[in-house]
């Protein structure tokens, strides 16, 4: 049942929402002043002592007389009273104060205030897991690379380390109060976790716990921790009662605290728990503004945990003007923009906030702002800016002794280094981040590191090594219900399956990618899914379906915010046009893919798009134009620029382009030399997609030159995939035809027809007739 509203004169007081209205307009007062008003009115049948009032409002009796007197003065002034008239609040000498305003009445609430109504939505379980997870994996959903020694070290320890002996896990709060207080379920949970962490306990991040609760229920949570904390909160006799039931391996604890405010009671209970565990509670200065900011921060963070972005926005918008201007709320706004896919908006907001915070400001807050700013730079492919700001975040977080913020900064900087193929630097930062995540009992952070390592293996040309790790990460993230990280993992699994020539597996993994609910609150994610599904379809010869998805991406995505996905789509459209025998269209599509943002964000994909254009020009007969494009490409690949390491995958593509160009120029011996170089590179990397991509045209060139034995030898390196890849089946048909093995030719040609789908094999059928 909702707490009654209180009316007196032109005023209406809502004790639940802790809001005062005059003639329907909200009165802006500090929360402690409103709490004084509530306590005085509820006990208007008697004088209220100063110690009682201080304890009820501030949670302690040692509040200065100045603070208490200022609260009373503010109330009197706002209610049209003063110390002489005392028509509303009377001073009782040597005791305290008493509420004496006549016609003070209580009535049914009727309608829940707006802010409280918004908060109710936070408690409703969302359709998908908490998107606050995104803050842990910013920069982790792109192709990266890492050093061999780091990979081998990780291979020995693929699963997260056991929880530290001094670690805790906090479950959602069990709330016994009106529906308008539903936000306490997650808000107080995160408050307890934060305070324990500040007191020196490694505490599992709240979003990780919430995600698993949503997936498995509270009884199914199996995250490792030495202490399992189940909070309870109830509103009883005008006070809040908080109880912490704590279960450990060798003993259990029960902590109780009471206060007029649920946040104060929760802090008191958490302080007592820390003391009983031999820890020193963190020091706070809980003034009026700090308490109000903490309330709003907890509500907004609860909304983020529940994937309720609109609720979080409304909570911020409806906050008091003074709070809306606070740096903590500005950071919430920047994070909301990031989670929603507005990376430019997030960058702008975070940059403005960081510039406003002087070096002497709250160092932990400055480090969190720097991480958000760097993450936005990363998603916008501004790698120089991202690297610089991540370095700032690392320095600030180290000085502030904020290990969780430091871990995320190392993860982000490692991502930048990996993107630039600086493998040793990336390995070092990932190792630092993993150590901090493990020490902080953060299984989601550890999973983010493993996801990065797997993606790095992909960039290094080790898909067979990456795929098992990706599958283990997927299992872990499903258990954590970490939707955003899971999406990145599954997209990378499709990429691994495609380069391993497991087209059926890629189709199966990507089957649900284009479902309407896979946007996950971030439209950028929708187009990543769309591109991955289109690539899987194209790899299986289902060109019409792939074209349809790519057209949808091209028409509905944002030209600026989705520039990377659109560039990749143009490149894939070019490959599809080549497969249909339409080189002019292919050249046009590929030209559209050659954008600066793709060059900065995914160098190998950029080089691949350029090679599609070169191949299209060659097939269209524009051989001189193709030669000019190769020279421009060679200049970029062999001189990638300051801070960017050489890319073996890009160098292989360049060697293949040179071989095909020599063929187009009718220089067969030079072509064979380039093919041999490309094949040696592909053999060294042992990636099935690269072996087949080079091997098939190499076989064709060798057969054309009459060097059948060599052609058979090269085909032998790709023959294992002839039953599932069109190009390898094509190679088999050419070799068997050159060897005069008619039955084998017919079998290989039948396999090619079965695998072709909507791809043209007219040239092959002509060649083997």
C-alpha positions in Angstrom: 0.0 0.0 0.0 1.4 3.4 -1.0 2.3 5.9 1.8 -0.3 8.7 2.1 0.4 12.1 0.8 0.5 15.0 3.3 -1.2 18.4 2.6 -0.8 21.6 4.5 -1.8 25.1 3.1 -0.6 25.4 -0.5 1.8 22.5 -0.1 1.7 18.8 -0.9 4.4 16.4 0.5 5.1 13.0 -1.0 7.1 11.1 1.6 7.7 8.1 -0.6 9.3 10.2 -3.4 10.7 12.7 -0.9 9.3 15.6 -2.9 7.5 18.8 -1.9 5.1 20.7 -4.2 3.7 24.2 -3.8 0.5 24.9 -5.9 1.5 21.9 -8.0 5.1 23.1 -8.7 8.0 21.1 -7.4 10.0 22.8 -4.6 13.7 22.4 -4.9 15.1 21.5 -1.4 18.0 19.3 -0.3 16.9 15.8 0.6 18.0 16.1 4.2 15.8 19.2 4.6 12.8 17.3 3.1 13.6 14.4 5.5 13.5 16.8 8.4 10.1 17.9 7.2 8.8 14.4 6.9 10.0 13.3 10.3 8.6 16.4 12.0 5.2 16.0 10.4 5.0 12.3 11.1 5.7 13.0 14.8 3.7 16.2 15.1 2.0 14.9 18.2 5.1 15.6 20.2 8.4 17.6 20.2 11.3 15.9 18.3 14.7 16.1 20.0 17.7 17.3 18.1 19.6 14.0 18.4 16.5 12.1 17.3 16.1 14.3 14.2 19.8 14.1 13.4 19.8 10.3 13.7 16.6 10.0 11.6 17.8 12.3 8.8 21.6 11.8 8.7 21.9 8.4 10.3 24.1 9.6 13.1 23.7 11.9 16.1 27.1 13.7 15.7 25.8 16.0 13.0 26.8 19.6 13.7 24.2 22.0 15.2 24.9 24.2 12.2 23.7 21.6 9.7 20.5 20.9 11.7 19.8 24.6 12.3 20.3 25.4 8.5 17.8 22.7 7.6 15.2 24.2 10.0 15.9 27.7 8.7 15.5 26.6 5.1 12.2 24.9 5.9 10.8 27.9 7.8 11.9 30.3 5.0 10.4 28.2 2.3 7.1 27.6 4.2 6.6 31.3 5.0 7.7 31.0 8.7 10.6 32.4 10.7 12.2 32.0 14.1 10.0 34.7 15.6 6.6 33.8 14.3 7.0 30.0 14.5 3.6 29.3 13.0 4.8 26.2 11.3 7.9 24.9 13.2 8.2 25.7 16.9 11.4 25.6 18.8 11.1 23.6 22.0 13.8 25.0 24.4 16.5 22.5 25.4 14.9 19.8 23.4 14.3 20.4 19.7 11.4 21.2 17.4 7.7 20.5 16.8 5.5 20.8 13.8 2.5 23.0 14.7 1.0 24.0 11.4 -2.8 23.6 11.5 -4.8 21.7 8.9 -2.1 19.2 8.2 -3.8 16.2 6.7 -2.9 12.9 5.1 -4.7 11.5 2.1 -4.5 8.6 -0.4 -1.6 8.9 -2.8 -3.9 8.5 -5.8 -1.2 8.9 -8.4 2.4 7.9 -8.1 4.9 10.7 -8.8 6.6 10.4 -12.2 10.1 9.6 -11.1 8.9 6.7 -8.8 6.8 5.4 -11.7 9.7 5.3 -14.0 11.7 3.5 -11.4 9.2 0.7 -11.2 10.0 -0.3 -14.7 13.5 -1.0 -13.6 12.4 -4.0 -11.6 10.6 -5.7 -14.6 12.9 -8.3 -16.2 13.9 -7.2 -19.7 13.6 -9.4 -22.7 17.3 -9.7 -22.9 20.3 -9.3 -20.5 21.8 -6.2 -19.0 23.5 -3.9 -21.5 25.7 -2.3 -18.9 28.0 -5.1 -19.9 29.0 -3.0 -22.8 31.1 -0.9 -20.5 33.4 -3.9 -19.9 34.0 -4.7 -23.5 34.3 -1.4 -25.3 37.0 -2.0 -28.0 36.7 -5.8 -27.7 34.5 -6.4 -30.8 37.0 -5.8 -33.6 39.8 -7.9 -35.1 42.9 -7.7 -32.9 46.2 -9.5 -32.5 48.6 -10.7 -29.7 52.0 -12.3 -29.2 52.7 -16.0 -29.4 54.0 -16.3 -25.9 50.8 -14.7 -24.4 48.6 -17.1 -26.4 50.6 -20.2 -25.1 50.3 -18.9 -21.6 46.6 -18.5 -22.0 46.2 -22.0 -23.6 47.4 -23.5 -20.3 44.7 -21.6 -18.3 41.7 -21.2 -20.6 39.2 -20.9 -17.7 38.8 -18.1 -15.1 40.9 -18.5 -12.0 39.0 -19.4 -8.7 37.7 -16.5 -6.8 40.1 -14.9 -4.3 39.6 -15.9 -0.7 38.7 -12.3 0.0 35.9 -11.9 -2.5 32.2 -11.3 -2.5 29.1 -11.7 -4.6 26.0 -9.5 -3.9 22.6 -10.7 -5.1 19.7 -8.4 -5.9 17.9 -6.9 -2.9 14.7 -8.4 -1.6 12.5 -5.4 -1.1 9.5 -5.2 1.3 8.1 -1.8 0.4 5.7 -0.2 -2.0 6.0 -0.7 -5.7 7.5 2.8 -6.1 10.5 1.5 -4.3 11.2 -1.4 -6.8 14.3 0.5 -7.9 16.0 -0.5 -4.7 16.3 -4.1 -5.8 19.1 -3.3 -8.2 20.1 0.1 -6.9 20.9 -1.0 -3.4 22.5 -4.2 -4.7 25.0 -2.1 -6.6 25.5 0.2 -3.7 26.5 -2.8 -1.4 28.8 -4.1 -4.1 30.4 -0.8 -4.6 31.0 -0.2 -0.9 32.4 -3.6 -0.4 34.8 -3.1 -3.3 35.8 0.3 -1.9 36.5 -1.4 1.4 39.0 -3.8 -0.2 36.9 -6.8 -1.1 37.0 -8.1 -4.7 33.4 -8.0 -5.6 31.7 -9.5 -8.7 30.4 -6.6 -10.9 26.6 -6.1 -10.4 25.8 -6.3 -14.1 27.4 -9.8 -14.2 25.3 -11.0 -11.3 22.1 -9.4 -12.7 22.6 -11.0 -16.1 22.9 -14.5 -14.6 19.9 -13.9 -12.3 17.8 -13.0 -15.3 19.0 -16.1 -17.1 19.0 -18.7 -14.3 17.2 -17.1 -11.3 18.8 -16.4 -8.0 19.2 -20.0 -7.0 21.0 -20.7 -10.3 23.8 -18.1 -9.8 27.0 -20.1 -9.6 29.6 -17.3 -9.9 32.7 -18.0 -7.7 33.0 -15.9 -4.5 34.2 -16.5 -0.9 31.2 -14.5 0.5 27.6 -14.6 -0.9 25.6 -11.6 0.3 21.8 -11.5 0.1 20.4 -8.1 1.1 16.9 -7.4 2.4 15.3 -4.0 2.9 11.9 -3.2 4.5 10.1 0.0 5.4 8.9 -0.3 9.0 7.7 2.2 11.5 8.9 5.2 9.5 12.3 3.7 9.2 14.2 1.6 6.7 15.5 -1.8 7.9 18.4 -3.3 6.0 19.6 -6.9 6.7 22.5 -8.5 5.0 22.6 -12.3 5.1 26.1 -13.4 4.4 27.1 -16.9 3.6 30.8 -18.0 3.7 32.6 -21.3 3.4 33.3 -21.5 7.2 30.8 -19.1 8.8 27.7 -17.1 8.2 26.9 -13.5 9.2 23.8 -11.5 9.7 24.0 -7.7 9.7 21.2 -5.3 10.6 20.9 -1.5 10.3 18.1 1.0 10.5 17.9 4.6 9.3 15.3 7.1 7.9 16.9 6.7 4.4 17.4 3.3 2.7 20.8 4.4 1.3 22.0 5.4 4.7 20.8 2.2 6.3 22.5 0.2 3.5 25.8 2.0 3.9 25.7 1.4 7.7 25.0 -2.3 7.2 27.8 -2.6 4.6 30.2 -0.7 6.9 29.4 -3.2 9.7 30.0 -6.2 7.4 33.4 -4.8 6.3 34.4 -4.4 9.9 33.4 -7.9 10.8 35.5 -9.1 7.9 38.5 -7.2 9.1 38.2 -4.4 6.6 38.1 -0.6 7.0 34.9 1.0 5.7 35.5 3.7 3.1 35.3 7.3 4.2 32.4 9.4 2.8 31.2 13.0 3.2 27.5 12.5 2.8 26.2 16.1 2.4 22.7 16.8 1.0 23.9 17.1 -2.6 26.0 13.9 -2.2 22.9 11.9 -0.9 20.7 13.3 -3.7 23.3 12.5 -6.3 23.8 9.0 -4.9 20.0 8.3 -5.1 19.8 9.4 -8.7 23.0 7.6 -9.6 21.8 4.3 -8.1 18.4 4.6 -9.9 20.0 5.4 -13.2 22.5 2.6 -12.9 19.7 0.2 -11.9 18.0 1.1 -15.2 21.2 0.4 -17.1 21.5 -3.0 -15.5 18.0 -3.8 -16.5 18.6 -2.6 -20.1 16.0 0.1 -19.6 17.6 3.0 -21.4 14.5 5.1 -21.7 13.9 4.8 -17.9 17.5 6.0 -17.2 17.0 8.9 -19.5 13.8 10.0 -17.8 15.3 9.7 -14.4 18.2 12.0 -15.4 15.9 14.4 -17.2 13.5 14.7 -14.2 16.3 15.2 -11.7 16.7 18.6 -9.9 18.6 21.2 -12.0 21.5 21.1 -9.6 21.9 17.4 -10.1 21.5 17.5 -13.8 24.6 19.7 -14.0 26.7 17.4 -11.9 29.6 15.5 -13.5 28.4 12.1 -12.4 25.1 12.7 -14.3 27.0 14.0 -17.3 28.9 10.7 -17.3 25.7 8.7 -17.2 24.5 10.7 -20.3 27.7 9.9 -22.1 27.5 6.2 -21.3 23.8 6.1 -22.4 24.8 7.6 -25.7 27.6 5.0 -26.1 25.4 2.0 -25.2 22.8 3.2 -27.7 25.3 3.3 -30.5 25.7 7.1 -30.6 29.4 7.0 -30.5 29.9 10.5 -31.8 27.5 11.9 -29.2 29.2 9.9 -26.5 32.6 11.2 -27.6 31.4 14.8 -27.6 29.8 14.6 -24.1 32.7 12.8 -22.6 35.3 15.2 -24.1 33.4 18.2 -22.7 33.1 16.6 -19.3 36.8 15.6 -19.1 37.8 19.2 -20.1 35.6 20.5 -17.2 37.1 18.3 -14.6 40.4 19.8 -13.3 43.3 17.5 -12.4 42.5 18.0 -8.7 38.9 16.7 -9.1 37.8 13.2 -8.1 40.5 11.0 -9.8 38.3 7.9 -10.0 35.6 9.9 -11.8 38.2 11.4 -14.2 39.5 8.0 -15.0 36.0 6.6 -15.8 35.3 9.6 -18.0 38.6 9.1 -19.8 37.7 5.4 -20.4 34.3 6.4 -21.9 35.9 9.0 -24.1 38.7 6.6 -25.3 36.1 3.9 -26.0 34.1 6.3 -28.2 37.2 7.3 -30.1 37.9 3.6 -30.7 34.5 2.9 -32.1 34.8 5.9 -34.3 38.2 4.5 -35.6 40.1 7.4 -34.2 42.9 5.2 -32.9 45.5 7.9 -32.2 43.0 9.7 -30.0 41.9 6.4 -28.3 45.4 5.4 -27.5 46.3 8.8 -26.1 43.2 9.0 -23.8 43.5 5.3 -22.7 47.0 6.2 -21.6 45.6 9.2 -19.6 43.0 6.8 -18.0 45.7 4.4 -17.0 47.8 7.1 -15.3 44.8 8.6 -13.5 43.4 5.2 -12.4 46.8 4.2 -11.1 47.0 7.4 -9.0 43.4 6.9 -7.8 44.0 3.3 -6.9 40.9 2.2 -8.9 41.8 -1.3 -10.1 38.5 -2.0 -12.0 38.8 1.2 -13.9 42.5 0.5 -14.6 41.7 -3.0 -15.9 39.2 -1.5 -18.5 41.8 1.1 -19.5 44.4 -1.6 -20.1 41.9 -3.7 -22.1 41.1 -0.7 -24.3 44.7 0.3 -24.9 45.6 -3.4 -25.7 42.8 -3.3 -28.3 44.3 -0.3 -30.0 47.8 -1.9 -30.0 46.3 -5.1 -31.5 44.4 -3.2 -34.1 47.8 -1.8 -35.2 49.3 -5.3 -35.1 51.7 -4.2 -32.2 51.5 -7.7 -30.8 53.9 -7.5 -27.9 52.4 -4.2 -26.5 48.9 -5.7 -26.8 49.9 -8.9 -25.0 51.4 -6.9 -22.2 48.2 -4.8 -21.7 45.9 -7.8 -21.9 48.0 -9.6 -19.3 47.8 -6.7 -17.0 44.0 -6.4 -17.4 43.4 -10.1 -16.9 45.4 -10.0 -13.6 43.2 -7.1 -12.3 40.0 -8.7 -13.5 40.8 -12.0 -11.8 41.9 -10.2 -8.6 38.6 -8.3 -8.7 36.5 -11.5 -9.0 35.2 -10.2 -12.4 34.4 -13.3 -14.6 32.9 -11.1 -17.3 36.1 -9.1 -17.5 38.1 -12.3 -17.8 35.8 -13.4 -20.6 36.3 -10.1 -22.3 40.0 -10.7 -22.3 39.6 -14.2 -23.7 37.3 -12.8 -26.4 40.0 -10.3 -27.4 42.6 -13.1 -27.4 40.5 -15.2 -29.7 39.9 -12.3 -32.1 43.6 -11.6 -32.0 44.2 -15.1 -33.1 41.9 -14.6 -36.0 43.9 -11.6 -37.1 47.2 -13.5 -36.7 45.8 -16.2 -39.1 45.0 -18.8 -36.4 41.3 -19.5 -36.8 41.7 -23.2 -35.8 43.2 -22.0 -32.5 40.6 -19.2 -32.0 37.4 -21.2 -32.7 37.6 -23.6 -29.6 38.4 -20.6 -27.4 35.5 -18.7 -28.9 33.2 -21.6 -28.2 34.3 -21.7 -24.6 33.8 -18.0 -24.3 30.3 -18.3 -25.8 29.4 -21.0 -23.2 30.7 -18.7 -20.4 28.9 -15.7 -21.7 25.6 -17.6 -22.1 25.9 -18.6 -18.4 26.4 -14.9 -17.5 23.6 -13.9 -19.9 26.0 -11.2 -21.2 24.1 -10.4 -24.4 26.3 -7.7 -25.9 29.6 -9.7 -25.4 27.8 -12.8 -26.6 26.8 -11.1 -29.8 30.4 -10.1 -30.5 31.5 -13.6 -29.8 29.0 -15.2 -32.2 29.9 -12.8 -35.0 33.5 -13.7 -34.6 32.6 -17.4 -34.6 31.0 -16.9 -38.0 34.1 -15.3 -39.3 36.2 -18.2 -37.9 33.9 -20.7 -39.5 34.1 -19.0 -42.9 37.9 -18.8 -43.0 37.9 -22.5 -41.9 35.6 -23.2 -44.9 32.9 -24.5 -42.6 30.0 -22.9 -44.5 27.3 -25.0 -43.0 28.5 -24.1 -39.5 28.5 -20.3 -40.4 24.9 -20.6 -41.7 23.8 -22.4 -38.5 25.5 -19.9 -36.2 24.2 -16.8 -38.1 20.6 -18.2 -38.6 19.1 -16.0 -35.9 21.3 -12.9 -36.6 18.6 -10.9 -38.5 15.8 -11.5 -35.9 14.2 -8.1 -34.9 15.2 -8.4 -31.3 18.9 -8.8 -32.1 19.4 -5.0 -32.2 19.9 -5.2 -28.5 19.3 -1.5 -28.0 22.2 -0.6 -30.3 21.5 -0.2 -34.0 25.2 -0.5 -34.8 25.0 -4.1 -33.6 22.1 -4.9 -36.0 24.2 -4.1 -39.0 27.1 -6.2 -37.7 24.7 -9.1 -37.5 23.3 -8.4 -40.9 26.8 -8.3 -42.6 27.9 -11.5 -40.8 24.7 -13.3 -42.0 25.1 -12.0 -45.6 28.7 -13.3 -45.6 27.6 -16.7 -44.5 24.9 -16.8 -47.2 27.4 -15.7 -49.9 29.9 -18.3 -48.8 27.2 -21.0 -49.5 26.2 -19.5 -52.9 22.9 -18.1 -51.7 23.6 -14.8 -53.5 20.1 -13.5 -53.8 19.5 -13.7 -50.0 22.9 -12.1 -49.3 22.2 -9.3 -51.8 18.8 -8.6 -50.1 20.4 -8.3 -46.7 23.2 -6.1 -48.0 20.6 -3.8 -49.8 18.7 -3.5 -46.5 21.9 -2.6 -44.7 22.8 0.0 -47.4 19.3 1.5 -47.3 18.6 1.6 -43.6 21.9 2.1 -41.9 23.4 5.5 -41.0 26.0 6.7 -43.4 28.2 8.1 -40.7 27.5 6.0 -37.6 27.5 2.8 -39.6 30.3 3.7 -42.0 32.4 0.6 -41.2 29.5 -1.9 -41.7 28.5 -0.1 -45.0 32.1 -0.3 -46.3 32.2 -4.0 -45.6 28.9 -4.5 -47.3 30.2 -2.7 -50.4 33.2 -5.0 -50.5 31.0 -8.1 -50.1 28.6 -6.8 -52.8 31.6 -6.5 -55.1 32.6 -10.1 -54.5 29.1 -11.3 -55.2 29.0 -9.3 -58.4 32.3 -11.0 -59.5 30.7 -14.4 -58.6 27.8 -13.5 -60.9 30.2 -12.5 -63.7 29.5 -8.8 -63.5 32.9 -7.1 -63.2 31.8 -3.5 -63.9 29.4 -3.6 -61.0 31.9 -5.3 -58.8 34.5 -2.5 -59.5 31.9 0.1 -58.6 30.9 -1.6 -55.3 34.5 -2.2 -54.3 35.4 1.5 -54.9 32.7 2.4 -52.4 34.3 0.3 -49.8 37.7 2.1 -49.9 36.9 4.6 -47.2 39.4 6.1 -44.7 37.4 4.7 -41.7 37.7 1.1 -43.0 41.4 1.7 -43.6 41.9 2.8 -40.0 39.6 0.3 -38.4 40.2 -3.0 -40.2 43.3 -2.9 -42.4 43.1 -6.4 -43.8 39.4 -5.9 -44.9 40.4 -2.7 -46.5 43.1 -4.4 -48.5 40.7 -7.2 -49.4 38.2 -4.6 -50.8 40.9 -3.0 -52.8 41.9 -6.4 -54.3 38.2 -7.0 -55.2 38.3 -3.8 -57.2 41.6 -4.8 -58.9 40.2 -8.2 -59.8 37.1 -6.6 -61.2 39.1 -4.2 -63.4 41.2 -7.1 -64.7 38.2 -9.1 -65.7 36.6 -6.0 -67.3 39.7 -5.6 -69.5 40.9 -2.4 -67.8 44.3 -3.9 -67.2 46.3 -0.6 -67.1 43.9 0.8 -64.5 44.3 -2.4 -62.5 48.1 -2.0 -62.6 47.9 1.5 -61.3 45.7 0.3 -58.5 48.2 -2.4 -57.5 51.0 0.2 -57.3 48.9 2.4 -55.0 48.0 -0.6 -52.9 51.6 -1.8 -52.7 52.7 1.6 -51.4 50.2 1.4 -48.6 50.8 -2.3 -47.7 54.5 -2.1 -47.7 54.6 1.3 -45.9 51.6 1.1 -43.6 52.5 4.3 -41.6 53.9 5.2 -38.2 52.7 3.0 -35.4 51.2 0.4 -37.7 53.1 -2.9 -38.0 53.3 -5.0 -41.2 50.2 -7.2 -41.8 51.1 -10.7 -43.2 47.5 -11.2 -44.4 47.6 -8.0 -46.4 51.0 -8.9 -47.9 49.6 -12.2 -49.0 46.6 -10.5 -50.7 49.1 -8.1 -52.5 51.1 -11.0 -53.8 48.0 -12.7 -55.1 46.9 -9.5 -56.8 50.3 -9.2 -58.5 50.0 -12.8 -59.8 46.6 -12.2 -61.3 47.8 -8.9 -62.8 50.7 -10.6 -64.5 48.2 -13.1 -65.9 46.0 -10.3 -67.2 49.1 -8.8 -68.9 49.8 -12.2 -70.5 53.1 -12.7 -68.6 52.7 -16.3 -67.5 56.1 -16.8 -66.0 55.9 -13.7 -63.9 52.4 -14.8 -62.8 53.7 -18.2 -61.7 56.5 -16.5 -59.7 53.9 -14.3 -57.9 51.6 -17.3 -57.3 54.5 -19.3 -55.8 55.2 -16.4 -53.5 51.6 -16.1 -52.5 51.3 -19.8 -52.0 54.4 -19.9 -49.7 52.8 -17.2 -47.6 49.5 -19.0 -47.4 51.2 -22.3 -46.5 53.1 -20.6 -43.7 49.9 -19.3 -42.2 47.9 -22.5 -42.9 44.5 -20.7 -43.1 42.1 -22.8 -45.2 40.5 -19.8 -46.8 43.8 -18.3 -47.8 45.1 -21.6 -49.1 42.1 -22.1 -51.3 42.0 -18.5 -52.4 45.5 -18.7 -53.7 45.6 -22.4 -54.6 42.7 -22.4 -57.1 44.0 -19.7 -59.5 47.5 -21.1 -59.1 46.4 -24.5 -60.2 44.6 -22.9 -63.2 47.8 -21.1 -64.2 50.0 -24.2 -63.8 47.6 -26.3 -65.9 47.5 -23.5 -68.5 51.3 -23.6 -68.6 51.3 -27.4 -69.1 52.9 -28.0 -65.7 50.4 -30.6 -64.6 52.6 -32.3 -62.0 53.1 -29.1 -60.2 49.4 -28.3 -60.5 48.5 -31.7 -58.9 51.0 -30.9 -56.1 49.4 -27.5 -55.3 45.9 -29.0 -55.5 46.9 -31.6 -53.0 47.3 -28.8 -50.4 43.6 -27.8 -50.8 42.0 -31.1 -51.8 40.7 -31.7 -48.3 38.1 -29.0 -48.8 36.9 -30.0 -52.3 33.7 -31.5 -50.8 32.6 -28.3 -49.1 34.2 -25.3 -51.1 33.4 -24.5 -54.7 36.9 -23.2 -55.5 38.6 -26.4 -54.2 36.1 -28.5 -56.2 36.9 -26.4 -59.3 40.6 -27.0 -58.7 40.0 -30.7 -58.5 38.1 -30.7 -61.8 40.9 -28.9 -63.6 43.6 -31.2 -62.3 41.7 -34.4 -63.1 40.9 -33.1 -66.6 44.6 -32.3 -67.2 45.5 -35.8 -66.0 42.8 -37.4 -68.3 40.8 -39.0 -65.4 37.3 -38.7 -66.8 35.4 -40.3 -64.0 37.2 -38.1 -61.4 36.4 -35.0 -63.6 32.7 -35.9 -63.6 32.7 -36.4 -59.8 34.5 -33.1 -59.2 32.2 -31.2 -61.6 29.2 -32.7 -59.9 30.5 -31.4 -56.5 31.1 -28.0 -58.0 27.6 -27.8 -59.3 26.2 -28.8 -56.0 28.3 -26.2 -54.1 27.8 -23.4 -56.6 24.4 -22.3 -55.6 23.8 -19.1 -57.6 27.5 -18.7 -58.5 28.4 -19.1 -62.2 30.6 -22.1 -63.1 30.3 -21.7 -66.9 34.1 -21.1 -67.2 34.8 -24.4 -65.4 32.3 -26.4 -67.5 33.9 -24.9 -70.7 37.4 -25.8 -69.5 36.7 -29.4 -68.7 34.6 -30.3 -71.7 
